[in-house]
Amino acid sequence: MKVKECMCNNVHSVLPNTTVCDCARIMGEKHIGCVPVCNSNNELLGFITDRDLILRAVANNKNINNTCVCDLMTSDVCCCNADNDIKHVQNLMAEHQVRRIPVLEDGKVVGILTLGDLAKHENIDNNGVAATFENICKCNDKNAE
């Protein structure tokens, strides 16, 4: 199965100069937990989640009315394309410990694939989704010693 068969293609993005407050408002209105940060050509510059807003802005006493998402976003974003195989993307999610991956075509955002999209799709193996989720949640053991 391919990503395009399962991804959400109704994507709401923000510009890099969007304030944290406006971004949070968009997330609330659209009932979404993440947004791609794109330039005016819809090319991906970064990715920001509701968790980023809390940990990088609110927890650090940033002024949400004048702090821009470009100051908080993740710039090195794990991405896939619409023709990738779902199993490949599940491996990417597990490897990078992410629950959401922007889907790109020619550098432009065309969708987002989430762990939830995988879980609710009837043609996706639930055991594979559970294994992906388990791997996402594993602690990084590199510093355990």
C-alpha positions, 0 to 999 in steps of 0.5 A, spaced: 500 500 500 502 506 498 502 513 502 497 516 497 492 511 499 492 513 506 494 520 507 491 526 509 491 531 503 487 537 506 493 540 509 493 547 513 500 550 513 503 556 516 508 561 513 514 562 517 512 569 520 506 566 523 506 568 530 505 562 535 498 565 537 496 565 530 498 558 529 495 555 536 489 558 533 489 555 527 490 548 530 485 549 535 480 551 529 482 545 524 482 540 530 490 538 528 496 537 532 501 539 527 502 544 521 508 544 516 511 551 515 512 553 508 514 558 504 509 562 499 510 556 494 508 551 499 515 548 499 517 545 506 521 549 511 519 546 517 514 543 522 511 545 528 507 541 533 502 542 539 507 539 543 513 544 540 508 550 542 508 548 549 515 546 550 518 551 546 514 557 547 509 557 553 514 553 558 520 558 556 515 564 557 516 566 550 511 572 548 506 568 543 503 574 540 510 576 537 514 569 537 514 566 530 513 559 528 520 559 525 523 560 531 520 554 534 519 549 528 523 543 527 527 544 521 530 537 519 524 534 518 523 527 516 519 526 510 516 521 505 513 522 498 506 519 496 508 513 492 512 510 498 510 504 501 507 504 507 511 499 511 517 504 509 514 510 512 512 506 518 520 504 519 521 512 518 517 513 523 520 508 528 527 510 526 526 518 527 521 517 533 515 521 530 508 520 529 507 525 523 510 525 517 509 531 511 508 528 504 512 531 499 512 532 491 517 536 488 519 539 495 512 541 496 507 539 501 501 535 498 499 531 505 501 529 512 501 521 514 500 520 521 500 514 526 492 515 526 491 515 519 495 508 519 491 505 525 484 507 522 485 504 515 482 498 514 487 495 509 493 496 514 496 491 518 494 493 526 500 489 528 505 493 524 502 499 526 502 497 534 510 495 532 511 502 529 508 505 535 512 501 540 518 503 536 516 510 536 515 510 544 522 507 546 527 511 549 533 512 546 538 508 549 545 511 547 546 515 553 543 509 558 550 507 560 
